[in-house]
């Protein structure tokens, strides 16, 4: 490996984004944000680094194990590099915008950095785009986020998407109603997380039949809802079931063709959420396109004193893997000496112009060498080749 190769070597999970992918990424971000803004979501921008106690409080506590820490040389206080932007937006809503009218609709974009990648997402730095609806407990708020997320993904070219609705509070509520603390029962929690029917039957005791029925209910949303309706659930779990039914009804009213599934026992990845959540998957592409759901913005680590919010994060790297690559842009080479007004007129028409900087070979050959699709000769735009 020569010195140049060593300088170009990056840590695992980090990468340079080169042309034309960088332009495709930034274009997708602006289209997504533009749609959110048209639907009343106002853009905010949070810092890349914050003091640790603020970044990792409330909803941010769930990201503690994935957060890079560093010492601030100015204040001698520990700081963290954000691993997720949603907790930052929750902080902004609870502090800088605490007096703004509710419901508060905010959107954002930016990069996050995590200590570890995952099997589905080995990248440790990636771009998030998202929106948060804070201050409403209505099922329509959950549905609005789901429907708008699906519309945004369609806008940037995603096809064949499925929204998988989940209910993180359901399994703990079922267990609590029978006197069992799921958070303290690591064996049963692991069996549920891995959808291990045999282990659930062996470890569930008096809960085994109910948990087994919840496991079997996973599938298309309406079929899942029918299976849940057939169960005799205690009041706490029954409230979660009613909420799911209300959200499905709201989504269907707004987007009847949207492909919906539901999984009553799925909880992984929703550590700080406490209501209806969802993940959006594409057909035949690694990773999820988006995920989100309901949470409490409380900044004291346990949600007390906070307000309800619901939101979604879209993962731009997965989105770009799932959509067709754009065609080559219209680039025209302008030989040295081309009149400035010619270039201005072409750019006004949507052309990308590449100016020659001195004596060069034949304009057509120079255009091809520089990746242009066209060249300009005597004020006329001619194709290369």
Secondary structure by P-SEA (a helix, b strand, c coil): ccaaaaaacccccbbbbcaaaaaaaaaaaaaaaaaaaaabbbbbbbbcccccccccccccccccccbbbbbcccccbbbbccccaaaaaaaaaacccccccccbbbbbbbbbbbccccccccccbbbbbbccccccccaaaaaaaaaaaaaaaaaacccbbbbbbbbcaaaaaaaaaacccccccaaaaaaaaaccaaaaaaccccaaaaaaaaaaccccaaaaaaaaaaccccaaaaaaaaaaaaaaaaaaaaccccbbbbbcccccccccccccccccccccccccccccbbbbcccccccccbbbbbbccccaaaaaaacccccccbbbbbcccccaaaaaaaaaaccbbbbbccccccaaaaaaaaccccccccccccccc
